[in-house]
């Protein structure tokens, strides 16, 4: 691509693939990623131009009300992914492998990934961790499963971390993250999520890799950004991480709308004559 040519208009891409996100990195076009868990939201996000929809195990928190992502099962992830895939025409759909579905052995990881791909029609899987999962990544990629990695704050390890604070502030952990990023790239990951690490480190890692990085709480110099949709839309407001920007307050909109509905039912103004048969 010459210096005079302009970046491609990714809105014109009929279907985003792993190759598309690589081309976006190469062209310097930021990649927009958002979580989705159901058909209706996936359809809206897809129509709005989101490039990648992540069926996140954060469904455990925002859909099921659990404290952590750990309770999420493979059956539940398959269900949510099936719903999301039915709602999209353009976006790349990536599905989290939940805790306990890939940590045991590479063969276990492969079988979990194959099940997700076959039963949902999704396009890739994501898993957390560095060196310990490299062999599993290699096994999945060899079998034809596109894999997105995830380093930094990895929520499935929250009881090991003991805190949701920023990771890799110290040089030892930062060096480990740099090495793990290289390992995951060499193992065949097509992209890498960097969560809640110093912006300077995220930029350094992004520049050191040929594959795209997707940041969340990692500054604006990664190749793309991801947010939990419930956070971005103001549906989850109990806790607001520093890296969240709220683009709407749907909690207020929905509460006001339902309050009006209840009032209309109470005073029998709903349904009106023209809403009746």
N, C-alpha and C positions, 0 to 999 in steps of 0.2 A: 504494500500500500504506500503510495507516494505521499509526500508531505502536503501536496496540493489537493489531494482527493479528500472528500469528506467521509466521516464514518457512515456505515450503512444505517438505513432507517430500520431498526429492528422491529418496529411496529408492523412492517410489511412482511415479516417472516411468517409464513403460514403455520409452521410448527417449530417450536423451540426444541432443539436437541442438545446433546452433550457437545456436539461439534459447534452449534450456535454459540453456546456460552464461551467456548474457547475462542471463537472468532471475535466475540465481544471484548474479551480481555485483550486480544491482540490489537483490536482497533481502538481500545481505550474507551469503550462504551460501558458505563456502569450497569450492572446486572441487578434488577429488582426482584427480590425474593420475599415471599410472605407465606405464613402458615395457613393451611386450610384443613378443615375436618369434615365438611359436609358438602352436598351437591349444590345447595343454593349459594353459599358463600364462594365456592370454587367457581361457579358460573359467573358471578359478579366480578371477582378478582381477575378472571381470565379475560373478560370483556374490557376491563379497565387497563389491560396491557401488562399485567405482572408476568415476568419472564419465567420464573420458577415457583411452583407451589410446593411447599414442604409439608407433607402430612406428618406433623411432628408428634413425638410422644408427649409433648406439652398438652395434648388432649387430656392427659391424666389430670392436669391442673385445671384447665379452663373449661373442659367439657364434663369431667367426672368429679371435680371438686377435691381431688387428692392433694396432699401437701407436697409430694414429690412426683417425679415421672416414673419412679420404680414400679408401681403397681400395674402399669400398662402391660397388656399381654399381646402376643402375636395375633391371636384371634381378633382382638380389638383393633389393632393397627390395620389388619386386612380389611375389616369392616369400614373403617374411616377412609381408607385409600380407595376402596371400591366406590364409595359415595363421591369422592373428589374427582376421580377419573371420569365419571359420568357427566360431570359439569364442565369439562374443558374442551376447547377446540385447538388452542395454541400453546398453552404453557407446558413446560417440562414438569412432570410430577415425580418428586423424590419422596421416599417413604423411610422414616426412621425405623431401624431395627431396635425393638425394645430391650430393656435390661433382661438378661437371662436367655436371650435368643441367639447369641453369637459368642459369648465370652468363653464357653466351654472348650471348643475346638474348632479348627477351620472347617471341618465337615459339617458341624452344627450350624455355623454361620452360613455356609453355602446352602444347606437345606432350607434355612429360614428365608434367605434371599430368594431362592427359587420359588418358594411358596408365595411370597409377596408378589413377585413378578407374574407368575402364572395366574393367580387368583384375582389380581386387581387390575392388571393392564397398565400398571405404572411403569415408569421409564428408568428408575434408578433407586438405589437404597442408600441410606446414610448410617454410619456407625461412629461411635465415639472412641477416642483413644489413639495412642501412638504405637510405640514398638510392640506392645503385646498383641495388637490386632493386625500387624503387617502381614503375617502369614495368611490370615483369614481374607484380607483384602486381595492378596495375590490369587488365592484359590477362587474367589468370586469373579474377579476380573478374567481369569483364565477360562472360566465357564461362561463368560459372556454377559456378566452382570455389571453394569456401570455402578461405581461406588463413589460416594462423596464422603470425605473424612471430616473430623471434627476435633479440634484441639483448643486448649485454653481451659476455660471453665466448662467442664463436661458434667451436666446435671445428673447423669446416672451414677456419678461418683461422689455425689454431694455428701454422703455420710463418711466417706473417706476424707474429703476436704474439710468437712465440719463447718463450712462457711461459704457464702456466695460472693465473697470478696474477689477483687481483681486478681487474676493469676499471672504468674511469670513476671512479677516485679523484680524479684531477685535474679542475679545473673545465672545461678545454677539452673533454676527452673526455665529461664529464658533460653539458655543454651540447649536444654532438653527439648524445648518446643521447636527450636530451629532444626534440630536433628530429626525430630519426629516428622516435621513437615516434609523434609527431604525424603525420609523413608516412605511416607505415604505417597508422595509423588512417584518415586521409583517403583512402588508396588502397583501403581496403575490407577490411583484415584484420579477422577476427572476434575475434581474441585475440592476445596477445603474450607470448612467453616472455622473462623477464628472468633471465639467468644470471650468477651470481657478480659482483654489483655491490653497493655499499654499501646497507645496509638503508634508510637515510634517503632515498637517491635512489630506490630502488625504490618506497617509499611515496609519494614526491612524484609519480613518473610514474604510479603507479596512480591516484592521486587526480585527476590531470590528464586522464585518458582516460575515455571512456565505455565502451570495450571492456574485457573482462577481461584481467588480467595473471596469468601463471603463473610463480611464482618457483622458482628452484633456486639456493640459496646467495645469496638476496636478501632475507633476513628474513621475518617472518611477517605483514607488512601488505600483501602482494600478494593478489589475489583467489583464488588457488589455489596449490598446490604440486605439483611433479613430482620424482620420483626415478627413477633407473635401478633397475629391479626387482632386478637381480642384486646391487646395493649394499644395497638395503633388506632383502633376504632373507639376506644374508651368503653369497652364492655367489661374489662377487668380493671378496676381502679383501687383495689384494696392496697396494692403496693405498686409504686412507680419507680422502677430503676432509672438511674441517671440517663441511660442511653435511649430511653423510650421517648419518642415524640408522639403526642396524641393528635391525630388528624381529625378526630371527631369525638363527641361525647354522646355516643349512642345510648349509654346507660340513662342519661337524662331524657333523651328523646323518647326512648322506649317506655320509661316510667311515666312520662307525661301522657303519652298516647294511651297506655293501658289504664291510667287513672281516668282519662276521659271516657274510655270504653265502659269501665265499671259504672261511672256516673250515668251514662246513657242507658245502661241496662237497668239501673236502679229506678230511674224516673220514667222508664218505658218509652223514651224517645228513640230507642233503637230496638227492633227495626221499625222504620217508618213505613208508610203505605207503599211507597215506590220501591221498598226493599222487601216487600212481602208478595206472596202469590195468592 
